[in-house]
């Protein structure tokens, strides 16, 4: 049973920084992709950043230049360094992992709240 456990959310003032971490347990396989999504109240869940096992990264336009995703393939962990935070970054952030074999398996963490005050 794969589990993704997030940590690092909290309350921060605009302009501040937070670091989110996610650790995967229960899997001996390397995930093809790991990343972060977020969902603000009344909005759909959206991609924030992803990282493939080959090292490619992808960011939402709204966070480019402010957020950095990093991944440790050996430990099956992924982190998100968030700088210059804005009130519009307020959301529940979810860790995501995808493994592709004979099918596609997608896993989600329980979510961690990030609140940015103005």
N, C-alpha and C positions, 0 to 999 in steps of 0.2 A: 504494500500500500504506500504510494508516494504521498508525501506531505511536504508542503512548502510553508515555512514559518518565517513571517516578516518581523522586523523590529526596527525601531528608530524613528517612528512618527512622533508628532507632538505639536506644540504651539510655538510659533516663532513670529517675530515682527517682520514686516516687509523689509526686504534688503538682507535678511539673515540667511542662514544656511542650515540645512539638515542633511543627514545621511541615512538612507534606508538600506537595510540588509535583508537578504532572503537566503535561507539555507534549505536545501532539499534533502529529505531523508527517505529511505525505503527504496532507493533506486540504485542499481549498479551500473545503469546505462548513462551515457553522456547525452544530455539533452541537445537536440539540434538547435534549439533557440531558448533563451531565457530573457525575461524582460519585465517591464513594469507598465501597467495600465492604471488609469485613475477614473473615478466617477464622482462628479460633483452632484449635489442635490438637484433633482429635476432634470439631469442630463444623462446622456448615454455614456457608457464606459468607452474610454478612448485610449489609444496607444500613447504612451509617453516615450519609451525607448526600448529597443530590443538589441540583443547581441547574439550572433550565431556562434556555433562551436568553432567556426573558422576565423572568428575575430571581426567579422563585419558588424557594424552598428547602424542603427536607424533611429532617428529622433523625430518627434513631432516638431513642426515649425515653431510652435509657441515656446519650446524649451531649448531650442538650439542655442549654443553659446552660454547657457546657464547651467544645464544639467549634464552630468557625465555618468555613463553606465560603465561598470567594470565587472568582470566575471573571472572566476577561478574554476576552470574546468575540472581540475583535480579534486576539488572539494564540492563541486556542484553548488556553488554559491554565486549570487549576483548582488551587486550593490548599485545604489543610485545616489550620487553626490549632487545635491541641489543647492545652488548658490543664487544670490540675487532674487530671492523668492518674492513673489507678488501675491496679493490677496486672491487673484484669480487662479492661483495654484492650489487653493484650498480644495481638498477632495479626500476620498478614501483611495489609497494607493494599494494596488493588488500586484503581487508577484505572479508571474506566469512562466510556465515551462512547457515546451513542446518536444515530443519525441516522435520521430517518423520511422516506422518499420513497415510491417505489412499493412498498417493503418496509421492514422495520425492520433496521437494521444496528447490531450491538452490538460494541464493541471493548473489549479489556482490556489493561491494562499487565501487566508481569511480576511485580509485587508488591514491596513493601518491608517489611522486618521492623521492627516496633515492639515493644520490650520494656520493660515498666515494672516495676521492682523495688520490693519493699516495704521 
